[in-house]
Amino acid sequence: MEYINNKDFLRTRTRPSKFTAYIHKGQAHLEKGLTSKILASLNMHENISIMQIKTPDEKPALLKVNKLKDRSKIIRATFGISRRGTYDGPIAEIANIIDLQHINYIPNIIAYGFIKNRLGLIRKTFLLTDFIENSLTVDDFIKQKPELTWDCIGLSLAQIVKCYDDNFIHLDLWFKNILVNPSLTKSWVIDLEYCKIGSFSSKEAQIGHSLGYFFWYGLSEKINLDDYLAFTKNWLITNKIEVDIKKLMAQVTYAATHEIKRKKKLELF
């Protein structure tokens, strides 16, 4: 898999036939004991997908594990085969987070890798990143501070525009994939398996879809569509976002009221 031999990563192996870990060179001081700690966590939590652990220097980190069950996905993961311009979810997340490490609102990688079976086929992938302390999802923030709902939405809209400015679109950017701090001065984007970097589609299409999807998937249970559309249009104008407002709002309205399948999204963007 060519993408995994990234020049910014230091490669180390433990039990090569079964377990392979790649440690970010900025975290090289953690190499001793880190792979064994990851492996121990994987063995202890066979079916867990996300868990918090501590690195050898006692800093909190987030370990995300994906177990591959579908035979075709196992084959594609093992041989680095992509479809529709992207890898399957777990492999895509690793590839995307590597490519987006230069962006300050993307979690920092500590390590990543995979576990193979006796046939040499990848059965699990893992990704270890910094745990973003003093943060919560947009969903949790709104639950805790409903009086600041619109302030939080405004910060989320700004984050969506930042993604476009940084040349990628997150195609699953709902209110649990954006983190904010309690004072609403910072935001982060997580769960990067479903992204397109360097999309060919227009600014209006990318931002409009993202703003509409942000409402459709989850936020629609908390606020009224007309209020959201009015707020979004006013926010775009007030913040002087250089777009065709009419075209963009048409995209927002459609995505906020229609389910668009993942396969279709990958074709569109």
C-alpha positions in Angstrom: 0.0 0.0 0.0 1.9 3.0 -1.2 0.2 5.6 1.0 1.4 3.8 4.1 5.1 4.3 3.3 4.8 8.0 4.1 8.2 9.7 4.4 7.1 11.5 7.6 6.6 8.2 9.4 9.0 5.9 11.2 8.3 2.3 10.7 8.6 -0.3 13.5 7.4 -3.8 13.7 6.2 -6.2 16.5 5.4 -9.8 15.5 5.6 -8.8 11.7 3.4 -11.7 10.5 0.5 -10.4 12.6 0.9 -6.8 13.9 2.4 -3.8 12.2 2.6 -0.3 13.6 3.8 3.0 12.1 4.7 5.7 14.5 4.8 9.4 13.6 8.3 10.6 13.7 7.2 13.5 15.9 6.2 10.9 18.4 9.4 8.8 18.0 10.2 9.2 21.7 7.2 7.0 22.4 8.4 4.1 20.3 9.7 2.1 23.2 6.7 0.4 24.7 4.0 2.0 22.5 3.5 -0.9 20.0 3.2 -3.4 22.8 0.8 -1.1 24.7 -1.4 -0.8 21.5 -1.3 -4.5 21.0 -2.2 -5.2 24.6 -5.2 -2.9 24.2 -6.3 -4.6 21.0 -6.1 -8.0 22.6 -8.0 -6.9 25.8 -10.8 -5.2 23.9 -11.5 -7.6 21.0 -14.6 -5.9 19.7 -14.2 -2.3 20.9 -14.1 0.4 18.2 -13.1 3.5 20.2 -11.3 3.7 23.5 -9.1 6.2 25.5 -5.7 5.0 26.5 -2.5 6.6 27.8 0.7 6.8 25.9 4.0 5.7 27.6 4.5 9.3 28.7 1.1 9.3 30.3 -0.7 11.6 27.9 -4.3 10.7 26.9 -4.8 9.3 23.4 -7.8 8.0 21.4 -7.5 4.5 19.9 -9.9 3.7 17.1 -10.1 0.1 15.9 -12.0 -1.2 12.9 -12.7 -4.9 12.4 -13.0 -5.8 8.7 -15.8 -8.4 8.2 -16.7 -8.2 4.5 -14.4 -10.3 2.3 -14.2 -7.8 -0.5 -13.2 -5.1 2.0 -10.5 -7.3 3.5 -9.1 -7.9 0.0 -9.1 -4.2 -0.9 -7.5 -3.2 2.4 -4.7 -5.8 2.1 -3.8 -4.8 -1.5 -4.5 -1.1 -1.3 -7.3 -1.1 -3.8 -9.5 2.0 -4.1 -13.0 2.6 -5.5 -14.5 5.8 -6.8 -11.3 7.6 -6.0 -11.1 6.6 -2.3 -10.4 3.6 -0.1 -12.9 1.8 2.1 -13.7 3.6 5.4 -10.9 2.3 7.8 -8.1 2.6 5.2 -9.5 5.9 3.9 -9.4 7.4 7.4 -5.7 6.5 7.8 -4.9 7.9 4.3 -6.9 11.0 4.8 -5.6 11.9 8.2 -2.0 11.5 6.9 -2.7 13.9 4.1 -4.4 16.4 6.4 -1.9 16.5 9.2 -0.7 20.0 8.3 -4.1 21.4 9.3 -4.4 22.5 13.0 -8.0 21.4 13.5 -7.3 17.8 12.5 -6.2 15.5 15.4 -2.5 14.7 15.5 -1.5 11.1 14.7 0.5 9.2 17.2 0.5 5.8 15.4 -1.5 3.6 13.0 -1.4 0.1 11.6 -3.1 -3.2 11.2 -3.4 -6.8 12.3 -3.3 -9.7 9.8 -4.5 -13.2 10.0 -2.5 -16.3 9.1 -3.1 -15.8 5.4 -1.6 -12.4 5.5 -5.0 -10.6 5.1 -5.7 -7.5 7.1 -8.5 -8.1 9.6 -8.2 -5.0 11.8 -6.9 -1.5 11.4 -6.1 0.9 14.2 -5.5 4.6 14.5 -4.1 6.3 17.6 -4.4 10.1 17.8 -4.1 12.8 20.4 -7.2 12.9 22.7 -8.6 16.4 22.3 -9.1 17.5 25.9 -11.5 20.2 26.9 -13.8 19.6 24.0 -17.2 18.2 23.2 -19.3 17.4 20.1 -21.7 20.1 18.8 -24.5 17.7 19.8 -23.3 17.5 23.4 -22.7 21.3 23.6 -26.2 22.1 22.5 -27.6 19.7 25.0 -25.6 21.3 27.8 -26.0 24.9 26.8 -29.2 25.2 24.6 -29.2 29.0 25.1 -26.0 29.1 23.0 -27.3 26.9 20.2 -27.0 29.5 17.4 -23.5 30.6 18.6 -22.4 27.0 18.3 -24.0 26.6 14.9 -22.2 29.8 13.7 -18.9 28.3 14.8 -19.8 25.0 13.0 -20.6 26.9 9.8 -17.2 28.6 10.0 -15.6 25.2 10.4 -17.3 23.9 7.3 -16.0 26.8 5.2 -12.5 26.2 6.6 -12.6 22.7 5.2 -13.3 24.1 1.7 -10.5 26.6 2.1 -8.2 23.8 3.0 -9.1 21.9 -0.1 -11.2 19.0 1.2 -14.9 18.2 1.8 -16.0 16.0 4.7 -19.0 14.1 3.4 -20.2 13.0 6.8 -19.9 16.3 8.8 -22.8 16.0 11.1 -23.0 17.5 14.6 -21.1 14.6 16.2 -18.1 15.0 13.9 -17.4 18.6 14.9 -15.8 19.2 18.3 -15.9 22.6 20.0 -14.4 23.9 23.2 -16.7 25.2 26.0 -15.9 28.9 25.2 -16.7 28.4 21.5 -13.4 29.8 20.3 -12.0 26.6 18.8 -13.3 23.7 16.7 -12.0 20.4 15.3 -13.1 17.9 12.7 -13.0 14.1 13.4 -13.9 10.8 11.7 -12.2 11.5 8.4 -12.8 8.2 6.6 -15.5 9.8 4.4 -13.7 12.8 2.8 -12.7 13.9 -0.7 -9.4 15.9 -0.9 -9.1 18.2 -3.9 -12.7 17.8 -5.1 -13.5 19.0 -8.6 -16.9 20.4 -7.7 -17.7 24.1 -7.3 -17.4 26.1 -4.1 -21.2 26.5 -3.9 -21.7 22.8 -4.4 -19.2 21.7 -1.7 -20.1 24.3 1.0 -23.8 24.1 0.2 -24.0 20.4 0.5 -22.0 20.4 3.7 -24.2 23.1 5.3 -27.4 21.2 4.2 -26.2 17.8 5.4 -25.1 19.4 8.8 -28.8 20.2 9.3 -30.4 17.1 7.8 -28.5 14.6 9.8 -29.2 15.3 13.4 -29.6 19.1 13.7 -33.1 18.8 12.2 -34.3 17.3 15.4 -33.4 20.4 17.4 -34.2 23.4 15.2 -36.6 24.5 12.5 -35.5 24.3 8.8 -36.7 27.8 8.0 -34.8 29.3 11.0 -31.7 27.4 9.9 -31.8 28.5 6.3 -32.4 32.2 7.4 -29.5 32.0 9.9 -27.2 30.4 7.4 -27.9 32.9 4.6 -27.4 35.8 7.0 -24.2 34.2 8.3 -22.8 33.9 4.8 -23.6 37.5 4.0 -22.4 38.9 7.3 -19.1 37.0 7.1 -18.7 38.0 3.4 -18.2 34.5 2.1 -17.4 34.9 -1.6 -20.0 32.7 -3.2 -23.1 33.0 -5.3 -25.6 33.1 -2.4 -28.6 32.0 -4.5 -26.8 29.0 -5.9 -25.3 28.0 -2.6 -28.6 28.3 -0.7 -30.3 26.1 -3.3 -27.7 23.5 -2.5 -28.2 23.9 1.2 -32.0 23.6 0.9 -31.7 20.4 -1.2 -29.2 18.7 1.1 -31.1 19.7 4.2 -34.3 18.0 2.9 -33.1 15.0 0.9 -31.1 11.9 1.8 -28.1 11.5 -0.6 -26.6 8.1 -0.7 -22.8 7.7 0.0 -22.2 6.3 -3.5 -23.9 9.3 -5.1 -21.9 11.7 -3.0 -18.6 10.1 -4.0 -19.7 10.5 -7.7 -20.8 14.1 -7.2 -17.7 15.3 -5.4 
